[in-house]
Amino acid sequence: VGVTGLLLLDEAALLLGMALTGQWNWSYLPLHLCSINVFVCLYNTLFDQNWCKEELYALCIPGAALALLCPSWLDVPSWWTLINLHSISIHALLVLYPVLLVVGGYRPSVRRVPQVLAFLFGSALPIYFLNKPLCTNFYFLNNPYGNVITTAFTNLLGEKYYILGFLPAIAAALALMYLPWVVAARRK
């Protein structure tokens, strides 16, 4: 509950800060995958749903951890800006929430991976088409620039096909996240 409260306050502080300083634009809508996970955390806190926990474990931990390791928000002149502080704190909290679920007893199941993928691709499709009229890049679906990972995909596959780099990356992340659980289950 505390982490969920901090996530909501963090997201609200960013939106309010950007609005009050005249910097708000459509790209601050909470439609990045990490921002959407703030609401998945809220939904799980309110309704305790296994699909939420699975999505947070399988997508949120690797995505938020990768964002912390390869930040795309460092193009501002100072570390002590609202966007930098928000980006670090929100991603750290997004890693913490599902880790606390696992520490608290939740056990991820590879059987729920199809639900996770349905959520990911089901949310990505409308986001892709929404990006066009809003001139945004939620989920990094419409432009490979500004992110180290998508830039690497572009270098390997070209600008036209960079998005295909997400497929093996998602497969690798899921394999990494579930391999320990599969091994542990087989040992029992």
C-alpha positions as CSV (number, residue, x, y, z in Angstrom):
1,V,0.0,0.0,0.0
2,G,2.8,2.4,0.9
3,V,4.7,1.7,-2.4
4,T,1.5,2.2,-4.4
5,G,0.9,5.5,-2.6
6,L,4.4,6.6,-3.4
7,L,4.0,5.6,-7.1
8,L,0.8,7.6,-7.4
9,L,2.4,10.6,-5.6
10,D,5.4,10.4,-7.8
11,E,3.4,10.3,-11.0
12,A,1.1,13.1,-9.8
13,A,4.2,15.2,-8.9
14,L,5.6,14.9,-12.4
15,L,2.3,15.8,-14.1
16,L,1.7,18.7,-11.7
17,G,5.3,19.9,-12.0
18,M,5.3,19.8,-15.8
19,A,1.9,21.6,-15.9
20,L,2.9,24.4,-13.4
21,T,6.2,25.1,-15.2
22,G,4.6,25.2,-18.7
23,Q,6.5,22.1,-19.8
24,W,3.6,19.7,-20.1
25,N,2.9,18.1,-23.5
26,W,1.2,14.9,-24.7
27,S,4.3,12.8,-24.0
28,Y,3.7,13.2,-20.2
29,L,0.4,11.3,-20.4
30,P,0.9,8.2,-18.3
31,L,0.9,5.8,-21.3
32,H,4.5,4.6,-21.2
33,L,4.7,0.9,-20.1
34,C,6.2,2.0,-16.8
35,S,3.5,4.6,-16.2
36,I,0.8,2.0,-17.0
37,N,2.4,-0.3,-14.5
38,V,1.7,2.3,-11.8
39,F,-2.0,1.7,-12.4
40,V,-1.5,-2.1,-12.5
41,C,0.1,-1.7,-9.0
42,L,-2.9,0.3,-7.9
43,Y,-5.3,-2.3,-9.3
44,N,-3.4,-5.1,-7.7
45,T,-3.3,-3.3,-4.3
46,L,-7.1,-2.8,-4.4
47,F,-8.1,-6.2,-5.9
48,D,-5.2,-8.6,-5.3
49,Q,-5.1,-10.1,-8.8
50,N,-2.7,-12.8,-9.9
51,W,-2.6,-11.5,-13.5
52,C,-1.4,-8.1,-12.1
53,K,1.3,-9.7,-10.1
54,E,2.4,-11.8,-13.0
55,E,2.5,-8.8,-15.4
56,L,4.4,-6.8,-12.8
57,Y,6.9,-9.6,-12.2
58,A,7.4,-10.5,-15.9
59,L,7.4,-7.1,-17.5
60,C,7.7,-4.4,-14.9
61,I,10.8,-5.7,-13.1
62,P,13.0,-6.2,-16.2
63,G,11.6,-3.0,-17.9
64,A,12.0,-0.7,-14.9
65,A,15.4,-2.3,-14.1
66,L,16.6,-1.8,-17.7
67,A,15.4,1.8,-17.6
68,L,17.5,2.4,-14.5
69,L,20.5,0.7,-16.1
70,C,20.1,2.4,-19.5
71,P,18.3,5.7,-18.7
72,S,16.9,7.7,-21.6
73,W,16.2,10.8,-19.5
74,L,19.8,12.0,-19.0
75,D,19.7,14.6,-21.8
76,V,18.8,17.4,-19.4
77,P,21.5,19.8,-18.1
78,S,21.3,18.8,-14.4
79,W,20.7,15.6,-12.4
80,W,18.6,17.6,-10.0
81,T,15.7,18.2,-12.2
82,L,12.1,17.0,-11.7
83,I,12.3,14.6,-14.7
84,N,15.5,13.0,-13.5
85,L,14.4,12.6,-9.9
86,H,11.0,11.3,-11.0
87,S,12.5,8.9,-13.5
88,I,14.9,7.3,-11.0
89,S,12.3,7.1,-8.2
90,I,9.4,5.8,-10.2
91,H,11.5,3.1,-11.8
92,A,13.0,2.1,-8.5
93,L,9.6,1.8,-6.9
94,L,8.4,-0.2,-9.9
95,V,11.1,-2.7,-9.3
96,L,10.4,-2.7,-5.6
97,Y,6.7,-3.4,-5.8
98,P,6.8,-6.8,-7.5
99,V,10.0,-7.8,-5.6
100,L,8.0,-7.2,-2.4
101,L,5.2,-9.4,-3.8
102,V,7.6,-12.3,-4.4
103,V,9.3,-11.8,-1.0
104,G,5.8,-11.8,0.5
105,G,5.0,-15.2,-1.0
106,Y,3.8,-14.7,-4.5
107,R,5.1,-17.4,-6.9
108,P,5.3,-16.5,-10.6
109,S,4.0,-19.2,-12.9
110,V,5.1,-19.7,-16.5
111,R,1.5,-20.8,-17.2
112,R,0.5,-17.1,-16.9
113,V,2.9,-15.9,-19.5
114,P,0.3,-15.9,-22.2
115,Q,-1.8,-13.5,-20.1
116,V,1.3,-11.3,-19.7
117,L,1.9,-11.3,-23.5
118,A,-1.8,-10.6,-24.2
119,F,-1.6,-7.6,-21.9
120,L,1.6,-6.3,-23.5
121,F,0.6,-6.7,-27.1
122,G,-3.1,-5.8,-26.4
123,S,-1.9,-2.5,-24.8
124,A,0.8,-1.9,-27.4
125,L,-1.5,-1.9,-30.4
126,P,-3.7,1.0,-29.5
127,I,-0.7,2.9,-28.1
128,Y,1.1,2.5,-31.5
129,F,-1.8,4.2,-33.3
130,L,-2.3,6.8,-30.6
131,N,1.3,7.8,-30.9
132,K,0.8,9.1,-34.5
133,P,-1.7,11.9,-33.9
134,L,-0.2,12.9,-30.5
135,C,3.4,12.9,-31.9
136,T,4.5,10.8,-29.0
137,N,6.6,7.7,-28.6
138,F,4.9,5.6,-25.9
139,Y,6.4,2.1,-25.6
140,F,9.1,3.3,-28.0
141,L,7.0,2.0,-30.8
142,N,7.1,4.8,-33.3
143,N,10.7,6.1,-33.1
144,P,13.9,4.2,-32.1
145,Y,15.8,7.3,-30.9
146,G,16.4,8.5,-27.4
147,N,16.8,5.0,-25.9
148,V,20.0,3.0,-25.9
149,I,18.1,-0.3,-26.4
150,T,16.0,0.8,-29.4
151,T,19.1,2.5,-30.9
152,A,20.9,-0.9,-30.6
153,F,18.0,-2.6,-32.4
154,T,18.2,0.1,-35.1
155,N,21.9,-0.5,-35.6
156,L,21.2,-4.2,-35.9
157,L,18.0,-4.2,-37.9
158,G,17.7,-0.8,-39.5
159,E,15.3,2.0,-38.7
160,K,12.4,0.4,-40.6
161,Y,12.6,-2.9,-38.6
162,Y,14.0,-1.9,-35.2
163,I,10.7,-2.8,-33.6
164,L,11.4,-6.5,-34.4
165,G,14.3,-6.4,-31.9
166,F,11.7,-6.3,-29.1
167,L,10.6,-9.9,-29.9
168,P,13.9,-11.7,-28.9
169,A,14.4,-9.1,-26.1
170,I,11.1,-10.0,-24.6
171,A,11.7,-13.7,-25.0
172,A,15.1,-13.4,-23.4
173,A,13.7,-11.3,-20.5
174,L,10.9,-13.9,-19.9
175,A,13.4,-16.8,-20.0
176,L,15.6,-15.0,-17.5
177,M,12.7,-14.2,-15.2
178,Y,11.1,-17.7,-15.3
179,L,14.1,-20.1,-15.5
180,P,14.8,-20.0,-11.7
181,W,11.2,-20.9,-11.0
182,V,11.1,-23.7,-13.5
183,V,14.4,-25.1,-12.1
184,A,13.1,-24.8,-8.6
185,A,9.8,-26.6,-9.5
186,R,11.7,-29.5,-11.2
187,R,14.0,-29.9,-8.1
188,K,10.9,-30.5,-5.9
